[in-house]
Amino acid sequence: MPRVLLTVLIVALTVYAAVDSVQADESQIRNLPKLVWVVLILLFPIAGPATWFIAGRPTALSDRWPSRRPQGPPRGPDDDPDFLRKL
């Protein structure tokens, strides 16, 4: 039973790391190209995912998805709806 549980855990970790690496943006992945990470994860089921999470995965979720705040020059206080509500 422990052997089966360990095998299931290793397979789940490998699948999660492979899917995570494929979905990550190429420009945000660290140290190696995306294809190399996928091959390493699939060839080395324990060391590959561990290395991906330590050295290859993008560092923060904010790096993957753009911010919801509008980009551009700072707005003046009279353009800020929260400021106007407080008046």
N, CA, C and O atoms as a Tinker XYZ file with bonds, in Angstrom:
   348  protein
     1  N      0.802000   -1.204000    0.000000    73     2
     2  CA     0.000000    0.000000    0.000000    64     1     3
     3  C      0.846000    1.270000    0.000000    63     2     4     5
     4  O      0.555000    2.178000   -0.779000    81     3
     5  N      1.890000    1.379000    0.845000    73     3     6
     6  CA     2.717000    2.596000    0.816000    64     5     7
     7  C      3.428000    2.775000   -0.525000    63     6     8     9
     8  O      3.661000    3.901000   -0.963000    81     7
     9  N      3.771000    1.665000   -1.170000    73     7    10
    10  CA     4.445000    1.751000   -2.461000    64     9    11
    11  C      3.510000    2.332000   -3.524000    63    10    12    13
    12  O      3.934000    3.125000   -4.366000    81    11
    13  N      2.251000    1.937000   -3.478000    73    11    14
    14  CA     1.256000    2.456000   -4.424000    64    13    15
    15  C      1.023000    3.935000   -4.169000    63    14    16    17
    16  O      0.943000    4.724000   -5.111000    81    15
    17  N      0.916000    4.311000   -2.922000    73    15    18
    18  CA     0.702000    5.712000   -2.567000    64    17    19
    19  C      1.877000    6.581000   -3.016000    63    18    20    21
    20  O      1.682000    7.683000   -3.528000    81    19
    21  N      3.083000    6.083000   -2.823000    73    19    22
    22  CA     4.268000    6.815000   -3.261000    64    21    23
    23  C      4.294000    6.960000   -4.781000    63    22    24    25
    24  O      4.645000    8.019000   -5.301000    81    23
    25  N      3.928000    5.909000   -5.481000    73    23    26
    26  CA     3.888000    5.959000   -6.950000    64    25    27
    27  C      2.844000    6.963000   -7.437000    63    26    28    29
    28  O      3.101000    7.739000   -8.357000    81    27
    29  N      1.674000    6.942000   -6.819000    73    27    30
    30  CA     0.622000    7.891000   -7.196000    64    29    31
    31  C      1.073000    9.321000   -6.914000    63    30    32    33
    32  O      0.814000   10.219000   -7.716000    81    31
    33  N      1.732000    9.541000   -5.803000    73    31    34
    34  CA     2.231000   10.876000   -5.461000    64    33    35
    35  C      3.269000   11.364000   -6.472000    63    34    36    37
    36  O      3.237000   12.524000   -6.883000    81    35
    37  N      4.178000   10.492000   -6.870000    73    35    38
    38  CA     5.209000   10.863000   -7.846000    64    37    39
    39  C      4.585000   11.172000   -9.200000    63    38    40    41
    40  O      4.970000   12.143000   -9.852000    81    39
    41  N      3.631000   10.359000   -9.626000    73    39    42
    42  CA     2.963000   10.595000  -10.914000    64    41    43
    43  C      2.183000   11.907000  -10.864000    63    42    44    45
    44  O      2.228000   12.691000  -11.812000    81    43
    45  N      1.473000   12.149000   -9.773000    73    43    46
    46  CA     0.706000   13.389000   -9.650000    64    45    47
    47  C      1.620000   14.611000   -9.661000    63    46    48    49
    48  O      1.310000   15.607000  -10.315000    81    47
    49  N      2.728000   14.548000   -8.956000    73    47    50
    50  CA     3.679000   15.660000   -8.940000    64    49    51
    51  C      4.268000   15.903000  -10.324000    63    50    52    53
    52  O      4.428000   17.050000  -10.743000    81    51
    53  N      4.590000   14.825000  -11.034000    73    51    54
    54  CA     5.153000   14.954000  -12.379000    64    53    55
    55  C      4.138000   15.552000  -13.343000    63    54    56    57
    56  O      4.478000   16.432000  -14.134000    81    55
    57  N      2.911000   15.087000  -13.286000    73    55    58
    58  CA     1.867000   15.623000  -14.170000    64    57    59
    59  C      1.605000   17.091000  -13.855000    63    58    60    61
    60  O      1.483000   17.905000  -14.770000    81    59
    61  N      1.516000   17.438000  -12.572000    73    59    62
    62  CA     1.282000   18.831000  -12.191000    64    61    63
    63  C      2.415000   19.738000  -12.679000    63    62    64    65
    64  O      2.163000   20.814000  -13.222000    81    63
    65  N      3.650000   19.305000  -12.486000    73    63    66
    66  CA     4.796000   20.109000  -12.916000    64    65    67
    67  C      4.835000   20.237000  -14.435000    63    66    68    69
    68  O      5.151000   21.308000  -14.954000    81    67
    69  N      4.519000   19.168000  -15.151000    73    67    70
    70  CA     4.526000   19.219000  -16.620000    64    69    71
    71  C      3.459000   20.185000  -17.135000    63    70    72    73
    72  O      3.727000   20.996000  -18.021000    81    71
    73  N      2.262000   20.098000  -16.584000    73    71    74
    74  CA     1.183000   21.001000  -17.008000    64    73    75
    75  C      1.527000   22.442000  -16.642000    63    74    76    77
    76  O      1.299000   23.353000  -17.437000    81    75
    77  N      2.070000   22.654000  -15.455000    73    75    78
    78  CA     2.446000   23.996000  -15.012000    64    77    79
    79  C      3.516000   24.590000  -15.923000    63    78    80    81
    80  O      3.459000   25.772000  -16.261000    81    79
    81  N      4.481000   23.781000  -16.317000    73    79    82
    82  CA     5.552000   24.291000  -17.180000    64    81    83
    83  C      5.054000   24.583000  -18.590000    63    82    84    85
    84  O      5.508000   25.536000  -19.223000    81    83
    85  N      4.132000   23.775000  -19.081000    73    83    86
    86  CA     3.589000   24.013000  -20.433000    64    85    87
    87  C      2.736000   25.285000  -20.449000    63    86    88    89
    88  O      2.757000   26.029000  -21.429000    81    87
    89  N      1.990000   25.535000  -19.376000    73    87    90
    90  CA     1.118000   26.705000  -19.325000    64    89    91
    91  C      1.848000   28.003000  -18.995000    63    90    92    93
    92  O      1.306000   29.086000  -19.216000    81    91
    93  N      3.053000   27.912000  -18.477000    73    91    94
    94  CA     3.800000   29.118000  -18.101000    64    93    95
    95  C      4.226000   29.891000  -19.343000    63    94    96    97
    96  O      4.494000   29.310000  -20.394000    81    95
    97  N      4.281000   31.197000  -19.203000    73    95    98
    98  CA     4.712000   32.066000  -20.299000    64    97    99
    99  C      6.216000   31.890000  -20.518000    63    98   100   101
   100  O      7.001000   31.923000  -19.570000    81    99
   101  N      6.599000   31.706000  -21.765000    73    99   102
   102  CA     8.010000   31.456000  -22.118000    64   101   103
   103  C      8.934000   32.552000  -21.586000    63   102   104   105
   104  O     10.055000   32.265000  -21.166000    81   103
   105  N      8.478000   33.787000  -21.603000    73   103   106
   106  CA     9.342000   34.895000  -21.174000    64   105   107
   107  C      9.523000   34.944000  -19.655000    63   106   108   109
   108  O     10.442000   35.603000  -19.169000    81   107
   109  N      8.667000   34.263000  -18.904000    73   107   110
   110  CA     8.743000   34.299000  -17.447000    64   109   111
   111  C      9.493000   33.106000  -16.856000    63   110   112   113
   112  O      9.860000   33.132000  -15.682000    81   111
   113  N      9.725000   32.065000  -17.651000    73   111   114
   114  CA    10.403000   30.871000  -17.151000    64   113   115
   115  C     11.875000   31.180000  -16.925000    63   114   116   117
   116  O     12.514000   31.852000  -17.734000    81   115
   117  N     12.399000   30.680000  -15.818000    73   115   118
   118  CA    13.779000   30.975000  -15.449000    64   117   119
   119  C     14.736000   29.867000  -15.879000    63   118   120   121
   120  O     14.351000   28.699000  -15.931000    81   119
   121  N     15.957000   30.223000  -16.180000    73   119   122
   122  CA    17.134000   29.371000  -16.360000    64   121   123
   123  C     17.202000   28.522000  -17.629000    63   122   124   125
   124  O     18.289000   28.410000  -18.196000    81   123
   125  N     16.136000   27.927000  -18.105000    73   123   126
   126  CA    16.174000   27.075000  -19.294000    64   125   127
   127  C     14.960000   27.350000  -20.164000    63   126   128   129
   128  O     13.962000   27.880000  -19.675000    81   127
   129  N     15.025000   27.002000  -21.444000    73   127   130
   130  CA    13.833000   27.134000  -22.301000    64   129   131
   131  C     12.718000   26.177000  -21.857000    63   130   132   133
   132  O     12.978000   25.172000  -21.195000    81   131
   133  N     11.494000   26.500000  -22.225000    73   131   134
   134  CA    10.331000   25.728000  -21.818000    64   133   135
   135  C     10.430000   24.265000  -22.250000    63   134   136   137
   136  O     10.138000   23.370000  -21.457000    81   135
   137  N     10.830000   24.015000  -23.476000    73   135   138
   138  CA    10.914000   22.644000  -23.977000    64   137   139
   139  C     11.895000   21.800000  -23.159000    63   138   140   141
   140  O     11.631000   20.630000  -22.883000    81   139
   141  N     13.014000   22.391000  -22.779000    73   139   142
   142  CA    14.008000   21.671000  -21.968000    64   141   143
   143  C     13.412000   21.335000  -20.602000    63   142   144   145
   144  O     13.635000   20.239000  -20.087000    81   143
   145  N     12.658000   22.261000  -20.010000    73   143   146
   146  CA    12.033000   21.987000  -18.714000    64   145   147
   147  C     11.041000   20.833000  -18.817000    63   146   148   149
   148  O     11.015000   19.957000  -17.952000    81   147
   149  N     10.232000   20.827000  -19.863000    73   147   150
   150  CA     9.245000   19.751000  -20.022000    64   149   151
   151  C      9.945000   18.407000  -20.164000    63   150   152   153
   152  O      9.524000   17.424000  -19.554000    81   151
   153  N     11.003000   18.352000  -20.957000    73   151   154
   154  CA    11.743000   17.099000  -21.138000    64   153   155
   155  C     12.372000   16.649000  -19.817000    63   154   156   157
   156  O     12.319000   15.466000  -19.480000    81   155
   157  N     12.965000   17.580000  -19.069000    73   155   158
   158  CA    13.567000   17.224000  -17.774000    64   157   159
   159  C     12.524000   16.703000  -16.786000    63   158   160   161
   160  O     12.772000   15.742000  -16.059000    81   159
   161  N     11.377000   17.333000  -16.768000    73   159   162
   162  CA    10.309000   16.916000  -15.851000    64   161   163
   163  C      9.836000   15.506000  -16.187000    63   162   164   165
   164  O      9.604000   14.694000  -15.291000    81   163
   165  N      9.695000   15.216000  -17.483000    73   163   166
   166  CA     9.190000   13.904000  -17.884000    64   165   167
   167  C     10.245000   12.805000  -17.793000    63   166   168   169
   168  O      9.903000   11.652000  -17.532000    81   167
   169  N     11.510000   13.134000  -18.002000    73   167   170
   170  CA    12.566000   12.119000  -17.947000    64   169   171
   171  C     12.992000   11.765000  -16.526000    63   170   172   173
   172  O     13.384000   10.629000  -16.262000    81   171
   173  N     12.917000   12.718000  -15.621000    73   171   174
   174  CA    13.350000   12.514000  -14.242000    64   173   175
   175  C     12.180000   12.803000  -13.305000    63   174   176   177
   176  O     12.042000   13.927000  -12.822000    81   175
   177  N     11.332000   11.800000  -13.042000    73   175   178
   178  CA    10.069000   12.030000  -12.343000    64   177   179
   179  C     10.167000   12.636000  -10.944000    63   178   180   181
   180  O      9.202000   13.266000  -10.511000    81   179
   181  N     11.247000   12.491000  -10.228000    73   179   182
   182  CA    11.350000   13.097000   -8.896000    64   181   183
   183  C     12.192000   14.372000   -8.954000    63   182   184   185
   184  O     11.779000   15.422000   -8.461000    81   183
   185  N     13.355000   14.270000   -9.550000    73   183   186
   186  CA    14.268000   15.416000   -9.609000    64   185   187
   187  C     13.760000   16.494000  -10.567000    63   186   188   189
   188  O     13.949000   17.682000  -10.304000    81   187
   189  N     13.122000   16.106000  -11.666000    73   187   190
   190  CA    12.637000   17.084000  -12.647000    64   189   191
   191  C     11.620000   18.050000  -12.074000    63   190   192   193
   192  O     11.819000   19.263000  -12.155000    81   191
   193  N     10.518000   17.543000  -11.488000    73   191   194
   194  CA     9.545000   18.464000  -10.888000    64   193   195
   195  C     10.123000   19.287000   -9.735000    63   194   196   197
   196  O      9.813000   20.470000   -9.598000    81   195
   197  N     10.957000   18.664000   -8.915000    73   195   198
   198  CA    11.554000   19.411000   -7.800000    64   197   199
   199  C     12.415000   20.560000   -8.317000    63   198   200   201
   200  O     12.369000   21.667000   -7.781000    81   199
   201  N     13.190000   20.296000   -9.349000    73   199   202
   202  CA    14.034000   21.340000   -9.930000    64   201   203
   203  C     13.189000   22.426000  -10.590000    63   202   204   205
   204  O     13.523000   23.608000  -10.511000    81   203
   205  N     12.094000   22.027000  -11.241000    73   203   206
   206  CA    11.197000   23.004000  -11.865000    64   205   207
   207  C     10.640000   23.968000  -10.820000    63   206   208   209
   208  O     10.641000   25.181000  -11.027000    81   207
   209  N     10.166000   23.427000   -9.701000    73   207   210
   210  CA     9.569000   24.288000   -8.676000    64   209   211
   211  C     10.606000   25.173000   -7.999000    63   210   212   213
   212  O     10.276000   26.273000   -7.554000    81   211
   213  N     11.838000   24.721000   -7.915000    73   211   214
   214  CA    12.884000   25.508000   -7.261000    64   213   215
   215  C     13.536000   26.507000   -8.210000    63   214   216   217
   216  O     13.741000   27.664000   -7.845000    81   215
   217  N     13.865000   26.068000   -9.430000    73   215   218
   218  CA    14.714000   26.894000  -10.288000    64   217   219
   219  C     14.089000   27.338000  -11.600000    63   218   220   221
   220  O     14.689000   28.158000  -12.294000    81   219
   221  N     12.931000   26.847000  -11.973000    73   219   222
   222  CA    12.416000   27.185000  -13.283000    64   221   223
   223  C     11.101000   27.926000  -13.299000    63   222   224   225
   224  O     10.835000   28.705000  -14.214000    81   223
   225  N     10.287000   27.696000  -12.308000    73   223   226
   226  CA     8.951000   28.273000  -12.272000    64   225   227
   227  C      9.016000   29.792000  -12.127000    63   226   228   229
   228  O      9.886000   30.314000  -11.429000    81   227
   229  N      8.101000   30.498000  -12.783000    73   227   230
   230  CA     8.043000   31.956000  -12.562000    64   229   231
   231  C      7.880000   32.265000  -11.080000    63   230   232   233
   232  O      7.237000   31.511000  -10.350000    81   231
   233  N      8.460000   33.370000  -10.642000    73   231   234
   234  CA     8.553000   33.641000   -9.208000    64   233   235
   235  C      7.246000   34.052000   -8.552000    63   234   236   237
   236  O      7.040000   33.747000   -7.378000    81   235
   237  N      6.358000   34.729000   -9.258000    73   235   238
   238  CA     5.123000   35.190000   -8.626000    64   237   239
   239  C      3.963000   35.081000   -9.595000    63   238   240   241
   240  O      4.148000   35.106000  -10.812000    81   239
   241  N      2.777000   34.960000   -9.047000    73   239   242
   242  CA     1.593000   34.903000   -9.903000    64   241   243
   243  C      1.392000   36.211000  -10.646000    63   242   244   245
   244  O      0.863000   36.217000  -11.757000    81   243
   245  N      1.801000   37.305000  -10.053000    73   243   246
   246  CA     1.627000   38.599000  -10.712000    64   245   247
   247  C      2.476000   38.698000  -11.977000    63   246   248   249
   248  O      2.190000   39.512000  -12.855000    81   247
   249  N      3.523000   37.870000  -12.073000    73   247   250
   250  CA     4.331000   37.879000  -13.287000    64   249   251
   251  C      3.615000   37.190000  -14.444000    63   250   252   253
   252  O      3.891000   37.478000  -15.608000    81   251
   253  N      2.704000   36.289000  -14.127000    73   251   254
   254  CA     2.026000   35.537000  -15.185000    64   253   255
   255  C      0.857000   36.285000  -15.787000    63   254   256   257
   256  O      0.654000   36.242000  -17.000000    81   255
   257  N      0.086000   36.969000  -14.962000    73   255   258
   258  CA    -1.101000   37.653000  -15.435000    64   257   259
   259  C     -0.938000   39.150000  -15.268000    63   258   260   261
   260  O     -0.385000   39.606000  -14.267000    81   259
   261  N     -1.405000   39.910000  -16.224000    73   259   262
   262  CA    -1.266000   41.363000  -16.114000    64   261   263
   263  C     -2.096000   41.909000  -14.954000    63   262   264   265
   264  O     -3.107000   41.334000  -14.552000    81   263
   265  N     -1.639000   43.011000  -14.451000    73   263   266
   266  CA    -2.331000   43.649000  -13.342000    64   265   267
   267  C     -3.680000   44.182000  -13.801000    63   266   268   269
   268  O     -3.850000   44.553000  -14.962000    81   267
   269  N     -4.633000   44.215000  -12.884000    73   267   270
   270  CA    -5.955000   44.745000  -13.221000    64   269   271
   271  C     -5.984000   46.266000  -13.140000    63   270   272   273
   272  O     -6.943000   46.900000  -13.580000    81   271
   273  N     -4.943000   46.838000  -12.583000    73   271   274
   274  CA    -4.879000   48.290000  -12.492000    64   273   275
   275  C     -4.496000   48.861000  -13.854000    63   274   276   277
   276  O     -3.636000   48.312000  -14.541000    81   275
   277  N     -5.123000   49.943000  -14.236000    73   275   278
   278  CA    -4.764000   50.545000  -15.528000    64   277   279
   279  C     -3.342000   51.091000  -15.500000    63   278   280   281
   280  O     -2.910000   51.700000  -14.521000    81   279
   281  N     -2.638000   50.863000  -16.580000    73   279   282
   282  CA    -1.273000   51.358000  -16.695000    64   281   283
   283  C     -1.299000   52.743000  -17.325000    63   282   284   285
   284  O     -2.206000   53.057000  -18.097000    81   283
   285  N     -0.346000   53.543000  -17.012000    73   283   286
   286  CA    -0.272000   54.879000  -17.585000    64   285   287
   287  C      0.120000   55.881000  -16.522000    63   286   288   289
   288  O      0.516000   55.515000  -15.415000    81   287
   289  N      0.007000   57.141000  -16.869000    73   287   290
   290  CA     0.396000   58.180000  -15.909000    64   289   291
   291  C     -0.553000   58.184000  -14.711000    63   290   292   293
   292  O     -1.712000   57.786000  -14.837000    81   291
   293  N     -0.075000   58.626000  -13.561000    73   291   294
   294  CA    -0.943000   58.683000  -12.381000    64   293   295
   295  C     -2.098000   59.641000  -12.606000    63   294   296   297
   296  O     -1.953000   60.684000  -13.244000    81   295
   297  N     -3.237000   59.266000  -12.074000    73   295   298
   298  CA    -4.410000   60.130000  -12.209000    64   297   299
   299  C     -4.409000   61.186000  -11.112000    63   298   300   301
   300  O     -3.836000   60.990000  -10.040000    81   299
   301  N     -5.048000   62.286000  -11.392000    73   299   302
   302  CA    -5.198000   63.326000  -10.379000    64   301   303
   303  C     -6.298000   62.940000   -9.404000    63   302   304   305
   304  O     -7.106000   62.061000   -9.703000    81   303
   305  N     -6.342000   63.587000   -8.235000    73   303   306
   306  CA    -7.352000   63.229000   -7.236000    64   305   307
   307  C     -8.777000   63.439000   -7.740000    63   306   308   309
   308  O     -9.687000   62.719000   -7.329000    81   307
   309  N     -8.983000   64.418000   -8.629000    73   307   310
   310  CA   -10.334000   64.650000   -9.122000    64   309   311
   311  C    -10.763000   63.613000  -10.157000    63   310   312   313
   312  O    -11.934000   63.578000  -10.532000    81   311
   313  N     -9.847000   62.770000  -10.625000    73   311   314
   314  CA   -10.192000   61.685000  -11.542000    64   313   315
   315  C    -10.384000   60.364000  -10.818000    63   314   316   317
   316  O    -10.771000   59.374000  -11.438000    81   315
   317  N    -10.121000   60.329000   -9.516000    73   315   318
   318  CA   -10.209000   59.114000   -8.731000    64   317   319
   319  C    -11.614000   58.992000   -8.128000    63   318   320   321
   320  O    -11.989000   59.816000   -7.294000    81   319
   321  N    -12.397000   57.984000   -8.530000    73   319   322
   322  CA   -13.764000   57.868000   -8.012000    64   321   323
   323  C    -13.811000   57.668000   -6.485000    63   322   324   325
   324  O    -14.733000   58.155000   -5.831000    81   323
   325  N    -12.844000   56.968000   -5.925000    73   323   326
   326  CA   -12.831000   56.770000   -4.475000    64   325   327
   327  C    -12.626000   58.101000   -3.737000    63   326   328   329
   328  O    -13.257000   58.350000   -2.710000    81   327
   329  N    -11.759000   58.931000   -4.258000    73   327   330
   330  CA   -11.519000   60.240000   -3.648000    64   329   331
   331  C    -12.783000   61.104000   -3.725000    63   330   332   333
   332  O    -13.138000   61.781000   -2.760000    81   331
   333  N    -13.449000   61.073000   -4.866000    73   331   334
   334  CA   -14.649000   61.903000   -5.046000    64   333   335
   335  C    -15.793000   61.428000   -4.133000    63   334   336   337
   336  O    -16.590000   62.245000   -3.672000    81   335
   337  N    -15.879000   60.113000   -3.869000    73   335   338
   338  CA   -16.917000   59.598000   -2.985000    64   337   339
   339  C    -16.711000   60.074000   -1.548000    63   338   340   341
   340  O    -17.676000   60.266000   -0.808000    81   339
   341  N    -15.456000   60.262000   -1.163000    73   339   342
   342  CA   -15.157000   60.677000    0.215000    64   341   343
   343  C    -15.444000   62.161000    0.449000    63   342   344   345
   344  O    -15.512000   62.598000    1.598000    81   343
   345  N    -15.608000   62.929000   -0.605000    73   343   346
   346  CA   -15.857000   64.374000   -0.431000    64   345   347
   347  C    -17.231000   64.667000    0.098000    63   346   348
   348  O    -17.582000   65.830000    0.295000    81   347
